[in-house]
Amino acid sequence: MSTMTVKGSRRRSPGATRRSVSRNLTAYGFLSGALICFAFFSWYPMIREFILSFQKTNFIDPPEWVGFENFETVFDDSAFASAWLNTATFTLLALVFGYVVPFVFALVLNELRHARAYLRLVVYLPVMLPPAVAVLLFKWFYDPGAGLFNQALDVFGLGPLAWLDSTDTALLSLVIVSTWMNLGTGTLIYLAALQSIPSELYEAAELDGAGLFKRVWHVTIPQTKLILLVMLLLQIVATMQVFIEPFLLTGGGPENGTVTVAYLMYQYAFSFGNWGGGGALGLMLMLVLIVFSAVYLRVSRDRT
Amino acid sequence: MSYSTVQDRAAARPVAPAPSPRRSRKPGRRREGPQFRGLVSPHTLTTTRGKIVYWVVMSVVLVTFTAAFVFPLYWMFTGAMKSPEELAQVPPTFFPETLNWGVWAEAWDLLDLGLFLKNTLLYAAGAWLFTLTFDVAAAYALSKLRPILGNVVLALMLSTLMIPPTVILLPAYLTVKDLPILGWNLLNTPWAIWLPAVANGFFIFLLKRFFDSIPRELLEAAQIDGASPLRILWSVVLPVSRPIIGVVSILAVVNVWKDFVWPLLVLPDSEKMSISVGISSLSAQMPQNVLIAALFIASVPAIVVFLIFQRSIMAGLTAGSLKG
């Protein structure tokens, strides 16, 4: 900020210089803890990601630059296409459920005049559970025999489904868990946004004879447009990193049906010992997600 | 200087959890008086047809939400108490025939839950302490001391918001395993959780935005009295920053509590595991009912904390609503 040096703009007295030096030293003293942590655990790994993906390394011999060889290895892997396809499908399905459902929930909750505190509490409860707990709980629900879901379907004369064991339903099963444990966040954020819509807008729309759906379309959605966009981007970034669901539920199977990019990256490093390949996958995912994140940061900055 | 603070303050206002209209109403009853309305006009709700529709929707929502979000917890609790035979029975029983209270102690011992809970508590507490100390100090320096290149530092810190943690998982793991320059191996030590937790651009953003909104005159008064920057931070800035400290504290603890991938990689020793990693690593070898009991025990702290800090957690959610 250039405005701050107004008093000493032309010629500083020695006292002012000393004060300025000491102020800077103090400031960097305060910053040092965070700077060290950012340097080691954020900035350096970002750079290392690039290095890793262009090197061949086994941690014994000195690493060797190999150009795009790691990328070629990964491209040739049959799981590679599956991983991207599954990640894209997962993200799309998670949007269909996890993006629309919370908005509808919020719309309905905003109209209700009773049990509001209870409903808000309950919808957020799964968000508080550690994801590993929620995922393992659903693993039991998905049990093809005595699992809750097949038993519930049976009541309606449906099923049984193979859930995690079939290529048709495995990915969908992952989406269901993920939606269940995350939709509380969206619901409450939309609810807060809905409560800031001025009543007059609805009254005016009503006077113009707009029905319920027209009011949603012409008042609610335009009024919450920005938060809807922000949440869309956030959710895309969050769901494309999906790892814990395939890791705990399916191990990527059946037949690579639930391998995701993050999971494949983990496998390359920790199962195959191919860190270069893992690094290459991480770099590709990073480049894709940076695009969404950058748009998100732009949009959310405009909002404030 | 004072020009910019006015703008910054305006930008920072949404962070301080303003007393929401919800808070002022009496618990459980209708709110905001007659002015509030949503999509449906209050007039419609007074007609007979409106009332019928309202109560039908109300009941459907109540039943659906309870079935979707509370019933799984009930099923988990009763499932744990059933005998293994009853658990495998088709169709399942709604109420357990016999209540097997011993399962809780069995799960506690077999899975060593006491150790895992203690570990997780240690990781969360340390991460909270380091995050608050370092990030508050850094945000204060960037906001009030304004050193040379301060804006560059801030931009670099905020740029990490664009990089989701999963994509730098492998290089971050390698860094922790062999810290550059120093050559330390932090694997299986709490430092592997504590220090990376500090590197959170979102916390810096929230804290700095709040500190920017503190009037400069307040600090200058203390400065004239001869207070050092540390003293000003402690006795002037912190007392007025309680709302944002609360939000950051909750987020910091919840982040560590819920995290899975990072502790899975950096704390592989079974003595050092966090509760999520510990349970999942042992899940395959456990009888079904014991595993379910362990899952329930692991959810209890989260649920209790949520019930106690409900209001601040929800306030934090909407305050920093731009990052879920």
Interface residues (C-beta under 8 A of the other chain):
Chain A: M1 T3 M4 R23 N24 T26 A27 Y28 F30 L31 G33 A34 L35 C37 F38 F40 F41 S42 W43 Y44 P45 M46 R48 E49 I51 L52 L107 V108 L109 N110 E111 L112 R113 H114 A115 R116 A117 L119 R120 L121 V122 V123 Y124 L125 P126 M128 L129 P130 P131 A132 V133 L136 L137 W140 F141 G145 A146 L148 Q151 D154 W180 T185 G186 L188 I189 A192 L194 Q195 S199 Y202 E203 E206 L212 R215 V216 T220 I227 V230 M231 L234 V237 A238 Q241 F243 I244 F247 L248 A262 M265 Y266 A269 F270 W275 G278 G279 G282 L283 L285 M286 L289 I290 S293 A294 L297 S300 R303 T304
Chain B: M1 Y3 S4 A11 P14 S20 P21 R22 P27 G28 R30 R31 Q35 F36 R37 G38 L39 V40 S41 Y54 V57 M58 V61 L62 F65 T66 A68 F69 V70 P72 L73 W75 M76 G79 L87 A88 Q89 V90 P91 P92 F130 T133 F134 D135 A137 A138 Y140 A141 L142 L145 R146 P147 I148 G150 N151 V153 L156 M157 T160 L161 M162 I163 P164 P165 T166 V167 I168 L169 L170 P171 A172 Y173 L174 T175 V176 L179 P180 L195 P196 V198 A199 G201 I204 P229 L233 V254 W257 K258 F260 V261 L265 I275 S276 V277 I279 S280 S283 Q288 L291 I292 L295 A298 S299 A302 I303 V305 F306 Q310 I313 M314 L317 T318 S321 L322 K323 G324
